[in-house]
Amino acid sequence: MEYFVSFWLWLITCPFVVRVLNSLVFEAVIYIHTMMSSKRLSDMKEHDKPEPIEIRVVKTWILVGKKQEPSSKSQSQELCYLFVDKHGDAIEAIADQKEQAYFDSIIKVQSCYRVNNYIVVESRKYMPTVQHSASLRIGKRARFVPLSDTNIPTQYFNFANYEEVKSRSGSTKLLADFIGRVKKHWPSTTRTNKRLQKIDMEDDRENPIEITLWPEKRDLIGNETIPSDILAITSTLVTDFNGSKQLESTNATTIVVNPTFPEIQHHVDRPKASLAGKTIQPAENTVTVKELKNISANKTVNVPQSRFTCHAQIKEIYASRKWYYVQYSLCTKKLYQEKSDSIHFVCEDDENPQPKYMYCVNASIIDATSFTDVVFFNDVMTDMLGTTCEEMIIKQGYTDPKILPDLIVEKIGNHMTFNLTVKDKSIVVNKATDATNGDTTPTDPHTITTPPKALMLPSPTPNRKTTTTKRALQHLHPKLTLTLIR
């Protein structure tokens, strides 16, 4: 026993052993410190060696870049994440989009992780979401260890003021976060039948700005959003439109209505404070059909808006223009009908394409002042009829694009409220609702002969003065036109 005690006394007093023990203890302390500490995201620089970072994944999106080669039909795609740390700093992390299934299995949005084995690279120049000189590349070598830390912010904002927005036009500029109050918002449709959402906003100094939410982001706000609500919108592209700056959504765009995050509450309070004591004016810009017609023909000057509300009736539907079209469900290529036992469409490039049936109804509307031509695209017709174009064709059997379904014909003559967009001398209907409580002033009796209540009567005896074309239309269906034949 004495020998054993003597050995341990010698061991712990031996200089060499002491040095070894001190070295081991020091390395253990360094290791524990390294494992417990984390690098701040704002300190990241290109070519830095990876050190552990503790972050929350705020959002993810697919960045669609420019075509890699002029002859290429495909565009480069990257899987992107936005990381934020406990200091409120943020950085982008980028992965190969082809490995999305793998990363989806290990990374969840709004979860916190301790991350290592990444690569620090220069931040990209194309549509960056964060003002940072560096970004992270992550692959299967990267390690994500879940954390239970709740002190890391759940959102990231870097709001640009009005002057900063004006300096960021173009895809090579930093995407803009913006906060302000809603003046109005409305649905809109492009000439290629893309359904958008438009928002008129203003900042705390009443500087106006228009925001366009493209189809994949148009549902970020709904009808519950009202004038005076505060919107915090992120990652928008600054573009020039009609000589003014506007913000357009990107795949990275998010919107928070009336945000309550403590970190940005002072941004929320400023637009609210500037609104105190003011009355919110209704956003509706109601016009007559004659005024609408003049605006479309560019005969009306000093009209700053292109969206209008009009109380009118559908006067006529142009069956000869076809009421639907068919396109390839995977792209915008046109499909062509071939004779078959059932309705059958083919594509000039692909075998067995899946057809996508879309309403496109050309019509005229009328009130007591005048009438004008309008176009109803797919979404508004689906809402108005309560059935999709595909159901109308496949289930109800209306396969001839020049023979109008009864559901469409029944809308002729009904008093309705139309929300419309005027663009390039075309008038597009964005929304159409029955005017149950609206203005039902009769239209000009010299223009419409058949009142709505009489529209279900049998077809009248043809007037000998009627042109051949008009007689043919009325013979097909008594409601195809409300035009007076004299």
C-alpha positions in Angstrom: 0.0 0.0 0.0 2.9 2.4 0.9 4.4 1.6 -2.5 1.2 2.5 -4.3 0.8 5.8 -2.5 4.5 6.7 -3.1 4.0 6.0 -6.8 1.0 8.4 -7.1 2.9 11.0 -5.2 5.8 10.8 -7.6 3.5 10.8 -10.6 1.6 14.0 -9.7 4.9 15.8 -8.8 6.9 14.7 -11.8 7.5 17.8 -14.1 6.9 15.8 -17.3 3.6 14.4 -16.0 2.5 17.8 -14.8 3.2 19.3 -18.2 1.2 16.5 -19.9 -1.7 16.9 -17.6 -1.7 20.7 -18.0 -1.7 20.3 -21.7 -4.6 17.9 -21.6 -6.6 20.1 -19.3 -5.9 23.1 -21.6 -7.0 21.3 -24.7 -10.1 20.1 -22.9 -11.0 23.6 -21.9 -10.4 24.8 -25.4 -12.5 22.0 -26.8 -15.4 22.7 -24.4 -15.2 26.4 -25.1 -15.3 25.7 -28.8 -18.2 23.4 -28.4 -20.1 25.9 -26.3 -19.3 29.1 -28.2 -20.4 30.1 -31.7 -19.3 32.5 -34.3 -21.3 35.6 -35.0 -22.8 35.7 -38.5 -21.8 39.3 -39.0 -18.1 38.3 -38.6 -18.2 35.8 -41.5 -15.7 36.6 -44.3 -15.0 34.9 -47.6 -12.5 31.9 -47.2 -12.9 31.8 -43.4 -12.5 28.3 -41.9 -15.8 26.9 -40.6 -16.6 27.5 -36.9 -19.8 26.4 -35.2 -22.7 28.8 -35.6 -26.0 28.7 -33.8 -28.8 29.8 -36.0 -32.5 29.7 -36.7 -33.7 28.9 -40.2 -36.0 31.7 -41.0 -37.1 30.7 -44.5 -36.2 28.8 -47.6 -36.8 29.4 -51.3 -35.6 28.4 -54.8 -33.6 31.0 -56.6 -34.1 30.8 -60.3 -31.2 32.4 -62.0 -30.4 33.4 -65.5 -29.8 30.9 -68.3 -26.4 29.4 -68.1 -26.0 29.5 -71.9 -27.8 31.5 -74.5 -28.9 28.3 -76.2 -30.1 26.6 -73.0 -33.8 26.3 -72.3 -33.2 25.8 -68.6 -32.3 28.2 -65.9 -30.0 27.6 -63.0 -31.7 26.9 -59.7 -30.3 27.0 -56.2 -31.8 26.0 -52.9 -31.5 28.9 -50.5 -31.9 29.4 -46.8 -31.9 32.5 -44.6 -30.1 32.0 -41.3 -30.3 34.4 -38.3 -28.4 34.3 -35.0 -29.2 35.5 -31.5 -27.7 38.9 -32.3 -30.2 39.5 -35.1 -27.6 39.1 -37.8 -28.4 37.2 -41.0 -26.6 35.3 -43.8 -27.7 33.3 -46.8 -26.9 29.6 -47.1 -27.0 28.0 -50.5 -27.2 24.3 -51.5 -27.6 22.3 -54.7 -31.2 22.3 -55.6 -30.9 18.7 -56.8 -30.2 17.7 -53.1 -33.4 19.3 -51.9 -34.9 16.0 -50.7 -31.9 15.4 -48.5 -31.9 18.9 -47.0 -35.6 18.8 -46.4 -35.0 15.7 -44.3 -32.5 17.5 -41.9 -33.5 21.1 -42.0 -36.9 22.5 -40.9 -37.9 26.2 -41.3 -38.1 28.0 -37.9 -36.0 25.3 -36.2 -32.7 26.1 -34.5 -29.4 24.3 -35.2 -25.7 24.3 -34.4 -24.1 24.2 -37.8 -20.5 23.4 -38.8 -18.6 22.1 -41.8 -19.9 24.7 -44.2 -17.9 26.7 -46.7 -17.7 30.5 -46.6 -17.9 32.1 -50.1 -18.5 35.5 -51.6 -22.1 36.5 -51.5 -23.9 36.3 -54.9 -24.5 39.4 -57.0 -27.9 38.2 -58.4 -30.9 39.1 -56.2 -29.2 38.9 -52.8 -31.6 39.1 -49.9 -29.0 40.1 -47.2 -26.5 42.9 -47.1 -23.5 40.7 -46.4 -20.1 40.2 -48.1 -20.2 36.5 -47.6 -22.6 33.6 -47.8 -22.5 29.9 -46.9 -22.3 26.9 -49.2 -23.7 23.8 -47.6 -23.5 20.2 -48.8 -23.8 16.7 -47.3 -20.6 17.4 -45.3 -22.3 20.1 -43.3 -23.6 19.2 -39.9 -26.9 20.4 -38.4 -27.4 19.6 -34.7 -30.8 20.6 -33.4 -30.9 23.2 -30.6 -33.7 24.1 -28.2 -32.6 27.8 -28.0 -35.7 30.1 -28.1 -33.7 33.3 -27.8 -32.9 33.4 -31.5 -35.3 35.8 -33.4 -38.0 34.1 -35.6 -37.9 36.7 -38.3 -35.3 39.0 -40.1 -36.0 42.4 -41.5 -33.8 45.1 -42.9 -36.2 47.8 -44.0 -35.2 50.2 -46.7 -36.5 53.7 -46.6 -38.1 55.4 -49.6 -34.8 56.9 -50.8 -33.0 53.6 -50.5 -35.7 51.9 -52.5 -35.2 54.3 -55.4 -31.5 53.4 -55.5 -32.0 49.6 -55.8 -33.5 49.1 -59.2 -32.3 45.9 -61.0 -31.7 42.3 -60.3 -28.0 42.9 -59.3 -29.1 45.2 -56.4 -30.0 44.1 -52.9 -33.6 43.0 -52.6 -35.7 45.4 -50.5 -37.6 44.9 -47.3 -40.3 47.5 -46.9 -42.8 48.4 -44.2 -45.8 50.7 -44.6 -49.5 51.0 -44.4 -52.0 49.7 -46.9 -54.0 52.2 -48.9 -55.8 49.5 -51.0 -55.2 46.2 -52.7 -56.9 44.5 -55.6 -56.6 41.5 -57.9 -55.3 42.1 -61.4 -54.7 40.0 -64.6 -52.0 40.3 -67.2 -52.6 40.0 -70.9 -51.2 36.5 -70.7 -53.8 35.6 -68.1 -51.5 35.7 -65.1 -53.4 36.5 -61.9 -51.6 39.1 -59.7 -52.3 41.0 -56.5 -51.6 44.7 -56.5 -51.0 46.7 -53.3 -50.9 50.5 -52.9 -48.8 51.4 -49.8 -47.3 54.4 -48.3 -44.5 54.9 -45.7 -44.7 57.0 -42.5 -44.0 60.1 -44.6 -46.8 59.3 -47.0 -44.5 58.4 -49.9 -46.5 56.1 -52.2 -45.3 52.9 -53.6 -47.0 50.1 -55.5 -46.3 46.4 -54.9 -47.0 43.6 -57.3 -47.4 40.1 -56.0 -46.8 37.6 -58.8 -49.0 34.4 -59.1 -47.0 32.3 -56.7 -47.1 35.0 -54.0 -50.5 36.6 -54.6 -52.2 34.7 -51.8 -49.8 36.2 -49.2 -52.6 38.7 -48.4 -56.3 38.1 -48.5 -59.6 40.0 -48.2 -59.1 40.3 -44.5 -56.3 42.9 -45.1 -57.9 46.3 -45.0 -56.7 49.9 -45.6 -54.5 51.2 -42.6 -53.2 47.7 -41.9 -49.4 47.6 -41.6 -47.5 45.3 -43.9 -43.9 44.2 -43.5 -42.8 42.7 -46.8 -39.4 41.2 -47.5 -37.1 40.4 -50.4 -38.8 42.4 -53.1 -37.2 43.4 -56.5 -37.2 47.1 -57.2 -38.3 47.8 -60.8 -39.3 50.8 -62.9 -42.9 51.1 -64.0 -44.4 54.0 -65.8 -41.6 56.3 -64.5 -42.1 55.2 -60.9 -40.4 52.7 -58.6 -42.4 49.6 -57.7 -41.7 46.5 -55.7 -42.2 43.0 -57.2 -42.4 39.8 -55.3 -39.7 37.1 -55.6 -39.5 33.5 -54.6 -38.0 34.7 -51.3 -40.8 37.3 -50.5 -42.7 37.0 -47.3 -45.4 39.3 -45.8 -46.4 39.8 -42.2 -49.7 41.8 -41.6 -49.7 44.0 -38.5 -46.4 42.5 -37.2 -46.0 42.3 -33.4 -42.3 41.4 -33.2 -40.6 43.5 -30.5 -37.5 44.0 -32.6 -39.4 46.0 -35.2 -42.1 47.6 -33.1 -40.7 51.1 -33.6 -41.0 50.6 -37.4 -44.7 49.6 -36.9 -45.5 52.5 -34.7 -44.3 55.2 -37.1 -46.8 54.5 -39.9 -49.6 54.2 -37.3 -48.7 57.5 -35.7 -48.7 59.4 -39.0 -52.2 58.0 -39.6 -53.6 59.3 -36.4 -56.6 61.6 -36.8 -57.0 60.9 -40.6 -60.0 59.3 -42.2 -59.4 56.4 -44.6 -61.1 57.1 -47.9 -62.6 54.3 -49.8 -60.3 52.8 -52.4 -63.1 52.3 -55.0 -62.7 54.3 -58.1 -66.2 54.0 -59.7 -66.7 55.0 -63.4 -69.4 54.7 -66.0 -69.0 52.5 -69.1 -68.6 55.7 -71.2 -65.8 56.9 -68.9 -64.2 53.5 -69.0 -64.4 53.5 -72.8 -62.7 56.9 -73.0 -60.0 55.9 -70.6 -59.3 52.8 -72.7 -59.1 54.8 -75.8 -56.7 57.3 -74.1 -59.2 60.1 -74.5 -59.2 60.9 -70.8 -56.2 62.7 -69.5 -54.9 62.9 -65.9 -56.2 59.5 -64.9 -53.5 58.1 -62.6 -55.1 54.7 -62.0 -55.7 51.7 -64.2 -58.1 49.9 -61.9 -61.8 50.8 -61.8 -65.1 49.7 -60.6 -68.1 49.8 -62.9 -71.8 48.9 -62.4 -73.2 47.5 -65.6 -74.6 44.5 -67.4 -73.1 42.0 -69.8 -74.6 43.1 -73.1 -73.2 40.5 -75.5 -70.9 37.5 -75.5 -69.0 37.0 -78.7 -69.4 33.2 -79.3 -67.4 33.5 -82.6 -64.3 34.4 -80.6 -64.3 31.0 -78.6 -65.0 30.9 -74.9 -62.1 28.7 -73.9 -58.6 27.7 -75.0 -56.3 24.8 -74.2 -52.6 24.8 -73.2 -50.1 22.3 -72.0 -50.2 22.0 -68.2 -46.4 21.9 -68.0 -45.8 25.1 -70.0 -47.6 27.7 -72.1 -47.5 25.8 -75.4 -50.7 25.7 -77.3 -52.4 22.4 -77.8 -54.4 21.4 -80.9 -57.5 19.3 -81.1 -57.6 16.1 -83.1 -60.5 14.0 -84.2 -61.1 11.2 -81.8 -63.9 9.3 -80.0 -63.5 11.7 -77.1 -62.0 15.2 -76.8 -58.4 14.9 -77.6 -55.5 17.4 -77.8 -51.9 17.0 -79.1 -48.7 19.0 -78.7 -46.3 19.7 -81.5 -43.3 18.6 -79.3 -44.4 16.2 -76.6 -46.3 12.9 -76.5 -49.6 12.6 -74.5 -49.6 16.1 -73.0 -52.0 16.9 -70.2 -54.3 19.6 -71.4 -55.2 22.6 -69.2 -58.6 24.1 -70.0 -58.8 27.9 -69.5 -61.8 30.3 -69.8 -61.3 33.3 -72.1 -64.6 35.0 -72.8 -64.8 38.1 -75.0 -67.9 40.2 -74.3 -69.3 43.7 -74.0 -70.8 45.4 -71.0 -73.3 48.2 -71.0 -74.9 50.8 -68.7 -77.1 53.8 -69.4 -74.1 55.8 -70.8 -72.5 53.4 -73.4 -71.1 49.9 -74.0 -67.6 48.6 -74.5 -65.7 45.4 -75.0 -64.1 43.5 -72.1 -62.3 40.2 -71.6 -63.0 37.7 -68.8 -60.1 35.3 -68.1 -60.0 32.0 -66.3 -60.0 32.9 -62.6 -62.8 35.4 -62.8 -65.0 33.1 -64.9 -64.4 30.2 -62.5 -65.4 32.5 -59.5 -68.4 33.8 -61.4 -69.8 30.5 -62.6 -68.8 28.3 -59.7 -67.3 25.6 -61.9 -63.9 25.2 -63.6 -63.4 25.2 -67.3 -62.3 21.6 -67.2 -65.6 20.6 -65.5 -67.6 22.6 -68.0 -66.0 20.7 -70.9 -65.3 17.2 -69.5 -68.2 16.7 -67.1 -70.9 18.9 -68.7 -70.0 18.1 -72.3 -69.5 21.7 -73.7 -66.7 20.7 -76.0 -67.4 23.2 -78.8 -65.5 26.5 -78.1 -68.0 28.4 -80.2 -71.2 27.2 -78.5 -71.7 28.9 -75.2 -72.7 26.9 -72.1 -76.0 27.9 -70.5 -74.2 29.0 -67.3 -72.4 31.6 -69.3 -75.4 32.7 -71.3 -77.4 33.2 -68.1 -75.1 36.0 -67.0 -76.2 38.2 -69.9 -78.4 41.0 -68.7 -77.7 40.6 -65.0 -76.8 43.8 -63.1 -73.3 43.3 -61.9 -70.4 45.1 -60.3 -67.2 44.7 -62.3 -63.6 45.3 -61.0 -61.6 46.0 -64.1 -58.1 46.8 -65.3 -57.3 49.0 -68.2 -54.0 48.3 -69.9 -52.8 48.8 -73.5 -56.3 49.8 -74.6 -57.7 46.5 -73.4 -60.2 46.2 -70.5 -59.8 43.0 -68.4 -62.4 42.0 -65.8 -60.7 41.0 -62.5 -63.8 40.3 -60.5 -67.6 40.2 -61.2 -70.3 40.0 -58.6 -74.1 40.3 -58.8 -75.1 43.8 -57.8 -77.7 42.8 -55.2 -77.5 46.2 -53.4 -75.9 48.2 -56.1 -77.1 50.6 -58.7 -79.8 48.9 -60.9 -80.6 51.9 -63.0 -82.1 50.6 -66.2 -79.9 50.8 -69.3 -80.9 52.8 -72.3 -84.2 51.4 -73.6 -83.0 52.1 -77.2 -80.0 49.8 -76.6 -81.5 46.9 -74.8 -85.0 45.7 -75.7 -85.3 42.7 -73.4 -85.4 43.5 -69.7 -83.8 40.9 -67.4 -87.2 39.4 -66.3 -88.2 38.7 -69.9 -84.9 37.0 -70.8 -86.2 33.5 -70.2 -89.1 33.9 -72.6 -89.0 31.9 -75.9 -87.2 33.4 -78.8 -89.3 36.2 -80.4 -90.4 36.1 -84.0 -87.5 37.2 -86.2 -87.6 40.8 -87.3 -87.4 41.1 -91.1 -85.1 44.1 -90.7 -82.6 42.1 -88.7 -79.4 41.3 -90.5 -78.6 37.7 -91.3 -75.9 37.6 -88.7 -78.1 38.9 -85.9 -80.9 36.4 -86.9 -78.4 33.6 -86.8 -77.2 34.5 -83.3 -80.7 34.9 -81.9 -81.8 31.6 -83.5 -78.9 29.8 -81.6 -79.9 31.3 -78.2 -82.3 34.1 -77.4 -79.9 35.6 -74.8 -76.8 35.8 -76.9 -77.4 39.5 -77.5 -79.3 42.3 -75.9 -78.8 44.6 -78.8 -82.0 46.3 -80.1 -82.8 45.4 -83.7 -84.6 48.3 -85.4 
